[in-house]
Amino acid sequence: MIYKVLYQKDQIVNPRRETTQTLYVEADNLVAARTMVEDNTPYNIELIQELTGNSLAYEKQSPDFKLTTFDSDKD
């Protein structure tokens, strides 16, 4: 499944809508998607949304749509 992750780059500064960023990950479930991002980034996750059907098709039309992958060898 593809998940859209809305996040702030910094966990210390108060979140602002204007600085919210997005990444897309492929994971088995929402918990796995959250764990993947938390283990590999310092980001402050705001929301994780599963993308299916029309929502996924719409997001894929964006020039910014790119699946983020993380090094699976990291311990």
Rosetta blueprint (number, residue, H / E / L):
1 M L
2 I E
3 Y E
4 K E
5 V E
6 L E
7 Y E
8 Q E
9 K L
10 D L
11 Q L
12 I L
13 V L
14 N L
15 P L
16 R L
17 R H
18 E H
19 T H
20 T L
21 Q E
22 T E
23 L E
24 Y E
25 V E
26 E E
27 A L
28 D L
29 N L
30 L H
31 V H
32 A H
33 A H
34 R H
35 T H
36 M H
37 V H
38 E H
39 D H
40 N H
41 T L
42 P L
43 Y L
44 N E
45 I E
46 E E
47 L E
48 I E
49 Q E
50 E E
51 L E
52 T L
53 G H
54 N H
55 S H
56 L H
57 A H
58 Y H
59 E H
60 K H
61 Q L
62 S L
63 P L
64 D L
65 F L
66 K L
67 L E
68 T L
69 T L
70 F L
71 D L
72 S L
73 D L
74 K L
75 D L
